[in-house]
Amino acid sequence: MKVLKKAKYKVYDWLNFERLPDSDGYKFEVYPEEDLDTADYAILFYSLFRKYKDKIMIRTFHPEGSWGNFCLDVWDINKDEYDYSPEGKSEPTSNYLQMLIDSEIEPEYNGFCKCLDWDKFLVIILDCIFKHTAIYSLMFYIPKTDVVFYFHHTHSFGVYYRKLNNDVLYILERIKEEGLKIENTNDKRLEISSAGS
């Protein structure tokens, strides 16, 4: 059963992938009070982003990166060769590669995808990130809102946005209701807001 399907969409050029802090916009990082397991982190995802889950476009962290290279152990460092078969890999990588096969996503594909089954997808992706088989998250883009977020192995996640619009304010409100901490922002308006709460 397909978990993902390919989707056509233009790359969001306001985000500087080579150096994210130089992007044309703002960012903040969100930290839970304690590390969450995969199931709790998935629940948190739904709490914050359920409203957008049918609109989210997903792609590799770098526009030129491929879906097959998401996990580190597809690369044999000694032979400098890539192997995208699920056999002989760590369990998280094997599950990820099998998901690509079932979804008919070629390893070299570097475009956008839409998620057809968030429950399965989140378990697979978060397992790769939290168990360090993936060095970077995938990027999650909410079209028309110019919001991009990603997961981090520290159980935090980052949010980049072009403007402080109603959708960003909605996400911030959900973050506040979940009792999460906002740190490392370059948006002075959030610093003022955090100081006053």
N, CA, C and O of each residue as an XYZ file, in Angstrom:
788
protein
N       0.838     -1.195      0.000
C       0.000      0.000      0.000
C       0.878      1.253      0.000
O       1.856      1.340      0.743
N       0.516      2.213     -0.839
C       1.290      3.442     -0.944
C       1.131      4.310      0.308
O       0.023      4.515      0.804
N       2.248      4.808      0.797
C       2.262      5.749      1.909
C       2.465      7.165      1.374
O       2.011      8.141      1.971
N       3.161      7.257      0.231
C       3.467      8.540     -0.399
C       3.041      8.516     -1.858
O       2.904      7.451     -2.460
N       2.837      9.684     -2.410
C       2.681      9.791     -3.861
C       3.435     11.032     -4.325
O       3.508     12.032     -3.612
N       3.996     10.951     -5.534
C       4.728     12.085     -6.086
C       3.771     13.245     -6.319
O       2.593     13.053     -6.622
N       4.302     14.447     -6.172
C       3.488     15.652     -6.368
C       4.339     16.724     -7.021
O       5.510     16.891     -6.678
N       3.761     17.442     -7.947
C       4.493     18.527     -8.606
C       4.274     19.822     -7.840
O       3.149     20.199     -7.512
N       5.371     20.479     -7.569
C       5.294     21.775     -6.905
C       6.620     22.481     -7.085
O       7.665     21.838     -7.191
N       6.581     23.795     -7.120
C       7.821     24.552     -7.298
C       8.579     24.634     -5.971
O       7.979     24.608     -4.896
N       9.894     24.731     -6.066
C      10.726     24.846     -4.867
C      10.530     26.226     -4.251
O      10.472     27.227     -4.965
N      10.428     26.277     -2.939
C      10.260     27.538     -2.236
C      11.605     28.251     -2.175
O      12.469     27.884     -1.377
N      11.787     29.278     -3.022
C      13.104     29.895     -3.179
C      13.463     30.876     -2.068
O      14.595     31.359     -2.026
N      12.542     31.179     -1.179
C      12.861     32.092     -0.081
C      13.674     31.409      1.019
O      14.221     32.073      1.899
N      13.748     30.076      0.961
C      14.495     29.333      1.970
C      15.882     29.003      1.423
O      16.008     28.378      0.370
N      16.918     29.424      2.140
C      18.293     29.196      1.726
C      18.775     27.873      2.315
O      19.121     27.799      3.494
N      18.794     26.829      1.485
C      19.154     25.504      1.978
C      20.632     25.391      2.335
O      21.006     24.620      3.219
N      21.474     26.165      1.642
C      22.909     26.101      1.922
C      23.220     26.665      3.307
O      24.121     26.190      3.999
N      22.464     27.678      3.694
C      22.641     28.291      5.023
C      21.289     28.806      5.488
O      20.905     29.939      5.197
N      20.578     27.963      6.209
C      19.207     28.275      6.613
C      19.051     29.618      7.321
O      18.067     30.315      7.070
N      19.993     30.018      8.206
C      19.818     31.326      8.874
C      19.802     32.520      7.912
O      19.347     33.605      8.276
N      20.299     32.319      6.682
C      20.292     33.406      5.702
C      19.022     33.435      4.861
O      18.957     34.152      3.863
N      18.032     32.678      5.249
C      16.780     32.635      4.492
C      16.047     33.968      4.564
O      16.266     34.771      5.470
N      15.179     34.181      3.595
C      14.378     35.398      3.532
C      13.128     35.208      4.384
O      12.025     35.033      3.865
N      13.318     35.244      5.693
C      12.193     35.017      6.586
C      12.670     34.846      8.018
O      13.704     35.383      8.414
N      11.899     34.091      8.782
C      12.133     33.951     10.214
C      12.141     32.483     10.603
O      11.711     31.618      9.840
N      12.638     32.218     11.807
C      12.662     30.832     12.273
C      12.544     30.774     13.790
O      12.825     31.746     14.491
N      12.128     29.631     14.272
C      12.208     29.326     15.694
C      12.317     27.821     15.855
O      11.973     27.060     14.951
N      12.796     27.404     17.006
C      12.889     25.985     17.332
C      11.969     25.710     18.510
O      11.768     26.567     19.370
N      11.416     24.515     18.538
C      10.448     24.138     19.564
C      10.953     22.906     20.300
O      11.354     21.920     19.683
N      10.928     22.977     21.638
C      11.445     21.887     22.457
C      10.388     21.413     23.452
O       9.798     22.223     24.168
N      10.148     20.104     23.496
C       9.294     19.566     24.564
C      10.054     19.560     25.880
O      11.283     19.640     25.890
N       9.340     19.465     26.976
C       9.981     19.451     28.297
C      10.871     18.227     28.476
O      11.873     18.283     29.190
N      10.506     17.119     27.826
C      11.306     15.894     27.916
C      11.230     15.183     26.568
O      10.336     15.443     25.763
N      12.191     14.274     26.336
C      12.176     13.524     25.084
C      10.889     12.716     24.984
O      10.437     12.109     25.956
N      10.314     12.723     23.795
C       9.086     11.984     23.549
C       9.405     10.715     22.767
O      10.330     10.701     21.955
N       8.643      9.650     23.009
C       8.828      8.491     22.148
C       8.123      8.763     20.817
O       7.443      9.778     20.666
N       8.288      7.871     19.876
C       7.763      8.094     18.525
C       6.252      8.305     18.538
O       5.741      9.174     17.832
N       5.539      7.518     19.333
C       4.070      7.627     19.368
C       3.637      8.993     19.908
O       2.736      9.622     19.352
N       4.276      9.454     20.987
C       3.916     10.751     21.570
C       4.292     11.907     20.635
O       3.584     12.911     20.555
N       5.399     11.749     19.942
C       5.828     12.789     18.998
C       4.833     12.874     17.837
O       4.522     13.963     17.355
N       4.338     11.715     17.394
C       3.323     11.700     16.333
C       2.046     12.392     16.796
O       1.420     13.123     16.028
N       1.659     12.164     18.047
C       0.476     12.836     18.606
C       0.697     14.344     18.621
O      -0.209     15.117     18.310
N       1.914     14.756     18.986
C       2.250     16.176     18.988
C       2.157     16.752     17.570
O       1.646     17.856     17.377
N       2.648     16.008     16.589
C       2.536     16.445     15.198
C       1.075     16.719     14.847
O       0.756     17.760     14.273
N       0.196     15.791     15.189
C      -1.222     15.972     14.871
C      -1.802     17.181     15.591
O      -2.614     17.913     15.025
N      -1.389     17.390     16.830
C      -1.896     18.527     17.588
C      -1.540     19.850     16.921
O      -2.352     20.773     16.872
N      -0.305     19.928     16.405
C       0.168     21.191     15.835
C      -0.206     21.376     14.369
O      -0.491     22.492     13.934
N      -0.203     20.285     13.610
C      -0.289     20.422     12.160
C      -1.470     19.695     11.511
O      -1.563     19.659     10.284
N      -2.370     19.116     12.305
C      -3.503     18.374     11.728
C      -4.272     19.213     10.703
O      -4.699     18.704      9.668
N      -4.437     20.468     10.995
C      -5.192     21.373     10.123
C      -4.604     21.432      8.714
O      -5.315     21.716      7.750
N      -3.294     21.161      8.600
C      -2.594     21.325      7.323
C      -2.177     20.001      6.687
O      -1.598     20.005      5.600
N      -2.456     18.869      7.334
C      -1.841     17.606      6.910
C      -2.199     17.199      5.491
O      -1.411     16.513      4.841
N      -3.355     17.596      4.990
C      -3.728     17.250      3.618
C      -3.118     18.203      2.591
O      -3.207     17.960      1.387
N      -2.505     19.274      3.058
C      -1.884     20.251      2.157
C      -0.360     20.138      2.141
O       0.284     20.616      1.207
N       0.216     19.518      3.152
C       1.671     19.501      3.306
C       2.350     18.800      2.135
O       1.947     17.716      1.714
N       3.388     19.450      1.622
C       4.244     18.878      0.587
C       5.568     18.518      1.256
O       6.096     19.294      2.054
N       6.104     17.342      0.931
C       7.307     16.839      1.583
C       8.408     16.668      0.542
O       8.157     16.214     -0.575
N       9.611     17.032      0.916
C      10.746     16.783      0.023
C      12.011     16.612      0.851
O      12.008     16.803      2.067
N      13.082     16.251      0.174
C      14.353     16.081      0.861
C      14.840     17.434      1.356
O      14.407     18.478      0.869
N      15.735     17.404      2.319
C      16.205     18.628      2.954
C      16.812     19.588      1.940
O      16.520     20.784      1.962
N      17.640     19.077      1.067
C      18.268     19.911      0.036
C      17.574     19.652     -1.298
O      17.292     18.498     -1.620
N      17.289     20.699     -2.087
C      16.577     20.507     -3.356
C      17.235     19.513     -4.302
O      16.556     18.902     -5.127
N      18.546     19.345     -4.193
C      19.228     18.408     -5.090
C      19.408     17.034     -4.450
O      19.951     16.125     -5.079
N      18.961     16.877     -3.214
C      19.063     15.583     -2.551
C      18.024     14.612     -3.079
O      17.002     15.027     -3.627
N      18.280     13.316     -2.916
C      17.327     12.315     -3.403
C      16.683     11.584     -2.223
O      17.256     11.501     -1.137
N      15.495     11.064     -2.457
C      14.765     10.355     -1.410
C      15.514      9.098     -0.956
O      15.450      8.725      0.215
N      16.213      8.457     -1.872
C      16.918      7.230     -1.517
C      18.069      7.437     -0.557
O      18.457      6.509      0.152
N      18.622      8.643     -0.521
C      19.784      8.912      0.329
C      19.427      9.489      1.692
O      20.293     10.028      2.381
N      18.171      9.384      2.086
C      17.736      9.915      3.379
C      18.467      9.236      4.540
O      18.853      9.899      5.503
N      18.655      7.932      4.452
C      19.299      7.176      5.537
C      20.768      6.932      5.215
O      21.133      6.700      4.062
N      21.603      6.986      6.248
C      23.047      6.883      6.075
C      23.511      5.520      5.584
O      24.465      5.436      4.812
N      22.849      4.449      6.021
C      23.388      3.130      5.713
C      23.019      2.597      4.335
O      23.147      1.399      4.084
N      22.560      3.475      3.434
C      22.454      3.067      2.027
C      23.826      3.209      1.353
O      24.044      2.711      0.249
N      24.742      3.896      2.041
C      26.074      4.155      1.478
C      27.108      3.278      2.154
O      27.229      3.278      3.379
N      27.851      2.531      1.356
C      28.977      1.740      1.843
C      30.213      2.623      1.766
O      30.746      2.866      0.684
N      30.661      3.100      2.916
C      31.769      4.055      2.952
C      33.066      3.445      2.423
O      33.886      4.155      1.841
N      33.263      2.147      2.617
C      34.497      1.498      2.176
C      34.557      1.343      0.656
O      35.616      1.502      0.048
N      33.423      1.034      0.057
C      33.373      0.852     -1.398
C      32.905      2.105     -2.131
O      32.972      2.176     -3.358
N      32.426      3.102     -1.365
C      31.841      4.308     -1.957
C      30.753      3.932     -2.959
O      30.724      4.422     -4.088
N      29.857      3.046     -2.514
C      28.743      2.580     -3.353
C      27.433      2.736     -2.592
O      27.405      2.726     -1.361
N      26.351      2.881     -3.349
C      25.025      3.021     -2.759
C      24.198      1.771     -3.048
O      24.225      1.228     -4.153
N      23.465      1.330     -2.030
C      22.605      0.155     -2.166
C      21.249      0.506     -1.555
O      21.142      0.762     -0.355
N      20.230      0.514     -2.389
C      18.903      0.946     -1.946
C      17.950     -0.219     -1.677
O      16.747     -0.009     -1.528
N      18.469     -1.428     -1.615
C      17.599     -2.561     -1.283
C      17.402     -2.600      0.234
O      18.332     -2.291      0.979
N      16.207     -2.974      0.703
C      15.946     -3.009      2.152
C      16.766     -4.070      2.893
O      16.958     -3.967      4.105
N      17.250     -5.086      2.172
C      17.972     -6.184      2.814
C      19.325     -5.717      3.334
O      20.027     -4.937      2.691
N      19.671     -6.219      4.525
C      20.984     -5.962      5.091
C      21.158     -4.581      5.707
O      22.282     -4.167      5.990
N      20.066     -3.869      5.915
C      20.134     -2.521      6.499
C      19.591     -2.564      7.929
O      19.000     -3.558      8.351
N      19.800     -1.474      8.663
C      19.179     -1.354      9.981
C      17.659     -1.375      9.798
O      17.151     -1.085      8.715
N      16.947     -1.719     10.864
C      15.483     -1.813     10.756
C      14.837     -0.501     10.314
O      13.963     -0.526      9.447
N      15.238      0.660     10.884
C      14.627      1.908     10.417
C      14.858      2.168      8.930
O      13.940      2.571      8.216
N      16.097      1.934      8.463
C      16.400      2.157      7.052
C      15.652      1.172      6.171
O      15.125      1.550      5.125
N      15.603     -0.074      6.579
C      14.889     -1.096      5.811
C      13.414     -0.737      5.659
O      12.848     -0.865      4.573
N      12.798     -0.288      6.745
C      11.387      0.119      6.686
C      11.190      1.320      5.772
O      10.211      1.394      5.031
N      12.129      2.261      5.832
C      12.050      3.444      4.985
C      12.166      3.080      3.502
O      11.363      3.524      2.682
N      13.172      2.267      3.170
C      13.367      1.881      1.774
C      12.190      1.060      1.250
O      11.802      1.188      0.089
N      11.628      0.218      2.114
C      10.450     -0.557      1.695
C       9.262      0.366      1.443
O       8.473      0.132      0.527
N       9.136      1.414      2.253
C       8.079      2.399      2.037
C       8.234      3.056      0.663
O       7.247      3.249     -0.047
N       9.463      3.397      0.289
C       9.692      3.997     -1.031
C       9.304      3.022     -2.139
O       8.666      3.413     -3.117
N       9.685      1.759     -1.989
C       9.345      0.748     -2.996
C       7.833      0.609     -3.112
O       7.291      0.624     -4.217
N       7.145      0.472     -1.975
C       5.683      0.312     -1.980
C       4.986      1.533     -2.572
O       3.913      1.417     -3.163
N       5.601      2.699     -2.410
C       5.012      3.950     -2.898
C       5.464      4.308     -4.321
O       5.074      5.340     -4.868
N       6.292      3.437     -4.905
C       6.808      3.649     -6.269
C       7.588      4.967     -6.375
O       7.462      5.712     -7.347
N       8.401      5.226     -5.335
C       9.291      6.384     -5.322
C      10.711      5.881     -5.604
O      11.290      5.169     -4.784
N      11.266      6.245     -6.749
C      12.609      5.807     -7.100
C      13.635      6.454     -6.159
O      13.441      7.588     -5.722
N      14.731      5.734     -5.842
C      15.739      6.291     -4.931
C      16.304      7.626     -5.402
O      16.650      8.471     -4.576
N      16.406      7.833     -6.721
C      16.985      9.074     -7.234
C      15.981     10.228     -7.316
O      16.355     11.349     -7.663
N      14.720      9.962     -7.001
C      13.690     11.008     -7.079
C      14.012     12.132     -6.091
O      14.343     11.864     -4.935
N      13.918     13.386     -6.538
C      14.223     14.509     -5.642
C      13.130     15.567     -5.634
O      13.366     16.707     -5.234
N      11.941     15.192     -6.074
C      10.821     16.134     -6.061
C       9.985     16.028     -4.801
O      10.369     15.389     -3.822
N       8.836     16.672     -4.856
C       7.908     16.669     -3.729
C       7.069     15.392     -3.687
O       6.864     14.732     -4.706
N       6.595     15.064     -2.497
C       5.614     14.001     -2.297
C       4.510     14.522     -1.382
O       4.700     15.464     -0.613
N       3.359     13.881     -1.489
C       2.280     14.091     -0.525
C       2.104     12.797      0.248
O       2.314     11.710     -0.288
N       1.721     12.918      1.498
C       1.562     11.743      2.345
C       0.124     11.223      2.253
O      -0.836     11.988      2.353
N      -0.001      9.914      2.061
C      -1.314      9.266      1.994
C      -1.675      8.562      3.297
O      -2.840      8.245      3.536
N      -0.681      8.319      4.131
C      -0.906      7.607      5.401
C       0.052      8.167      6.447
O       1.161      7.662      6.619
N      -0.383      9.210      7.140
C       0.487      9.889      8.111
C       0.877      8.979      9.272
O       1.995      9.076      9.777
N      -0.017      8.104      9.699
C       0.306      7.226     10.832
C       1.530      6.369     10.513
O       2.466      6.300     11.309
N       1.524      5.719      9.355
C       2.665      4.883      8.960
C       3.897      5.723      8.691
O       4.998      5.395      9.134
N       3.707      6.795      7.972
C       4.823      7.638      7.560
C       5.566      8.193      8.773
O       6.795      8.138      8.817
N       4.848      8.722      9.748
C       5.494      9.331     10.916
C       6.304      8.312     11.708
O       7.415      8.610     12.145
N       5.761      7.123     11.895
C       6.490      6.092     12.635
C       7.807      5.773     11.935
O       8.847      5.680     12.586
N       7.771      5.605     10.620
C       8.971      5.258      9.852
C       9.993      6.394      9.887
O      11.170      6.166     10.168
N       9.546      7.606      9.602
C      10.466      8.749      9.519
C      11.059      9.089     10.889
O      12.267      9.288     11.017
N      10.210      9.153     11.896
C      10.706      9.508     13.224
C      11.665      8.453     13.761
O      12.632      8.785     14.447
N      11.406      7.187     13.455
C      12.306      6.121     13.868
C      13.693      6.331     13.249
O      14.708      6.168     13.926
N      13.731      6.690     11.972
C      15.010      6.958     11.301
C      15.740      8.133     11.953
O      16.952      8.082     12.159
N      15.002      9.176     12.269
C      15.623     10.387     12.825
C      16.085     10.163     14.262
O      17.219     10.494     14.608
N      15.215      9.605     15.098
C      15.550      9.435     16.509
C      16.631      8.370     16.737
O      17.366      8.435     17.722
N      16.731      7.391     15.827
C      17.763      6.349     15.968
C      19.009      6.678     15.152
O      19.903      5.844     15.003
N      19.059      7.906     14.623
C      20.247      8.444     13.957
C      20.641      7.689     12.698
O      21.809      7.724     12.309
N      19.700      7.007     12.047
C      20.026      6.426     10.743
C      19.851      7.472      9.642
O      20.327      7.285      8.523
N      19.169      8.569      9.961
C      19.045      9.701      9.039
C      19.702     10.904      9.699
O      19.407     11.222     10.850
N      20.585     11.566      8.977
C      21.306     12.697      9.569
C      20.473     13.974      9.533
O      20.635     14.846     10.387
N      19.578     14.088      8.544
C      18.705     15.258      8.434
C      17.257     14.803      8.344
O      16.969     13.670      7.958
N      16.373     15.685      8.699
C      14.946     15.449      8.522
C      14.572     15.651      7.064
O      15.337     16.223      6.288
N      13.413     15.187      6.707
C      12.785     15.661      5.480
C      12.211     17.039      5.792
O      12.074     17.401      6.961
N      11.878     17.801      4.772
C      11.303     19.137      4.952
C       9.810     19.073      4.647
O       9.396     18.451      3.669
N       9.016     19.710      5.480
C       7.563     19.706      5.355
C       7.112     21.135      5.050
O       7.295     22.046      5.857
N       6.527     21.308      3.883
C       6.170     22.641      3.394
C       4.660     22.781      3.323
O       3.975     21.939      2.741
N       4.142     23.852      3.920
C       2.705     24.133      3.851
C       2.501     25.222      2.803
O       2.750     26.395      3.081
N       2.053     24.855      1.606
C       1.885     25.844      0.528
C       0.933     26.969      0.913
O       0.040     26.796      1.743
N       1.140     28.100      0.302
C       0.338     29.320      0.470
C       0.531     29.979      1.824
O       0.162     31.140      2.002
N       1.106     29.257      2.785
C       1.390     29.871      4.081
C       2.867     30.230      4.190
O       3.267     30.988      5.073
N       3.682     29.672      3.275
C       5.139     29.822      3.332
C       5.686     29.456      4.705
O       6.416     30.223      5.332
N       5.313     28.263      5.150
C       5.818     27.692      6.399
C       6.499     26.370      6.067
O       5.937     25.535      5.358
N       7.708     26.185      6.581
C       8.449     24.939      6.425
C       8.855     24.469      7.817
O       9.330     25.265      8.627
N       8.672     23.186      8.098
C       9.151     22.667      9.374
C       9.895     21.356      9.154
O       9.758     20.705      8.118
N      10.677     20.993     10.146
C      11.474     19.770     10.070
C      11.632     19.212     11.475
O      11.510     19.936     12.463
N      11.906     17.914     11.551
C      12.129     17.247     12.827
C      13.628     17.154     13.097
O      14.442     17.199     12.175
N      13.980     17.022     14.380
C      15.388     16.932     14.758
C      15.579     15.752     15.705
O      14.671     15.390     16.454
N      16.778     15.153     15.662
C      17.024     13.966     16.490
C      16.991     14.273     17.981
O      16.904     13.351     18.793
N      17.058     15.555     18.361
C      16.967     15.934     19.773
C      15.514     15.949     20.261
O      15.242     16.323     21.402
N      14.590     15.543     19.395
C      13.150     15.543     19.674
C      12.554     16.951     19.628
O      11.399     17.160     20.000
N      13.339     17.887     19.179
C      12.825     19.229     18.923
C      12.402     19.289     17.455
O      12.560     18.316     16.719
N      11.872     20.418     17.040
C      11.639     20.632     15.617
C      11.799     22.112     15.310
O      11.653     22.965     16.186
N      12.097     22.396     14.071
C      12.322     23.768     13.642
C      11.232     24.228     12.697
O      10.659     23.434     11.950
N      10.953     25.516     12.740
C       9.947     26.120     11.860
C      10.553     27.350     11.194
O      11.106     28.222     11.866
N      10.447     27.412      9.887
C      10.827     28.597      9.116
C       9.575     29.156      8.465
O       8.713     28.401      8.014
N       9.473     30.478      8.414
C       8.311     31.103      7.795
C       8.722     32.434      7.182
O       9.641     33.109      7.645
N       8.005     32.779      6.127
C       8.360     34.000      5.409
C       7.774     35.230      6.075
O       8.422     36.274      6.154
N       6.534     35.100      6.559
C       5.862     36.218      7.231
C       5.096     35.688      8.430
O       4.677     34.531      8.454
N       4.918     36.539      9.416
C       4.140     36.167     10.593
C       2.665     36.331     10.255
O       2.049     37.345     10.582
N       2.107     35.315      9.595
C       0.714     35.377      9.148
C      -0.193     34.594     10.095
O       0.261     34.085     11.120
N      -1.463     34.503      9.750
C      -2.435     33.837     10.625
C      -2.124     32.359     10.846
O      -2.399     31.817     11.917
N      -1.551     31.709      9.836
C      -1.224     30.295      9.992
C      -0.072     30.107     10.978
O      -0.090     29.178     11.786
N       0.915     30.975     10.915
C       2.017     30.908     11.879
C       1.491     31.195     13.286
O       1.881     30.530     14.246
N       0.620     32.171     13.402
C       0.039     32.497     14.713
C      -0.776     31.322     15.254
O      -0.767     31.063     16.457
N      -1.479     30.614     14.372
C      -2.248     29.438     14.788
C      -1.307     28.357     15.326
O      -1.573     27.764     16.372
N      -0.210     28.104     14.614
C       0.766     27.101     15.055
C       1.390     27.517     16.383
O       1.580     26.685     17.269
N       1.704     28.789     16.520
C       2.265     29.293     17.780
C       1.291     29.106     18.940
O       1.697     28.777     20.055
N       0.019     29.315     18.673
C      -0.998     29.122     19.715
C      -1.069     27.658     20.137
O      -1.191     27.355     21.324
N      -0.991     26.746     19.156
C      -1.005     25.315     19.467
C       0.249     24.946     20.282
O       0.173     24.148     21.216
N       1.391     25.526     19.923
C       2.636     25.275     20.653
C       2.482     25.714     22.109
O       2.891     25.008     23.031
N       1.890     26.884     22.296
C       1.664     27.404     23.653
C       0.736     26.481     24.437
O       0.995     26.188     25.604
N      -0.349     26.019     23.801
C      -1.308     25.136     24.483
C      -0.669     23.809     24.868
O      -1.059     23.200     25.864
N       0.321     23.351     24.079
C       1.004     22.086     24.381
C       2.108     22.264     25.425
O       2.724     21.284     25.844
N       2.363     23.511     25.850
C       3.370     23.767     26.875
C       4.800     23.573     26.386
O       5.682     23.209     27.164
N       5.029     23.817     25.098
C       6.358     23.649     24.519
C       7.158     24.944     24.621
O       6.591     26.031     24.730
N       8.476     24.814     24.585
C       9.356     25.981     24.676
C       9.796     26.414     23.283
O      10.146     25.584     22.444
N       9.773     27.724     23.049
C      10.289     28.291     21.801
C      11.665     28.887     22.093
O      11.829     29.690     23.012
N      12.641     28.480     21.299
C      14.009     28.967     21.476
C      14.622     29.296     20.121
O      14.073     28.947     19.076
N      15.769     29.974     20.154
C      16.577     30.250     18.961
C      15.769     30.866     17.821
O      15.810     30.398     16.683
N      15.043     31.914     18.150
C      14.285     32.609     17.118
C      15.034     33.867     16.666
O      15.778     34.473     17.437
N      14.824     34.240     15.416
C      15.371     35.501     14.923
C      14.248     36.520     14.713
O      14.454     37.570     14.105
N      13.066     36.194     15.224
C      11.911     37.080     15.121
C      11.713     37.766     16.473
O      11.242     37.142     17.424
N      12.067     39.026     16.555
C      11.996     39.772     17.818
C      10.588     39.804     18.387
O      10.409     39.913     19.600
N       9.585     39.710     17.518
C       8.192     39.723     18.000
C       7.912     38.501     18.864
O       7.131     38.587     19.811
N       8.519     37.388     18.565
C       8.318     36.176     19.373
C       9.032     36.296     20.703
O       8.540     35.800     21.717
N      10.194     36.950     20.715
C      10.933     37.146     21.966
C      10.133     38.012     22.928
O      10.094     37.746     24.130
N       9.489     39.060     22.387
C       8.657     39.941     23.213
C       7.459     39.160     23.740
O       7.092     39.270     24.909
N       6.856     38.365     22.849
C       5.690     37.577     23.234
C       6.038     36.568     24.308
O       5.284     36.382     25.263
N       7.208     35.902     24.150
C       7.637     34.896     25.134
C       7.926     35.552     26.480
O       7.606     34.996     27.531
N       8.530     36.734     26.443
C       8.879     37.427     27.682
C       7.634     37.828     28.449
O       7.644     37.864     29.680
N       6.553     38.133     27.727
C       5.339     38.575     28.392
C       4.460     37.457     28.885
O       3.505     37.705     29.620
N       4.762     36.201     28.492
C       3.877     35.094     28.903
C       4.386     34.407     30.129
O       3.765     33.458     30.607
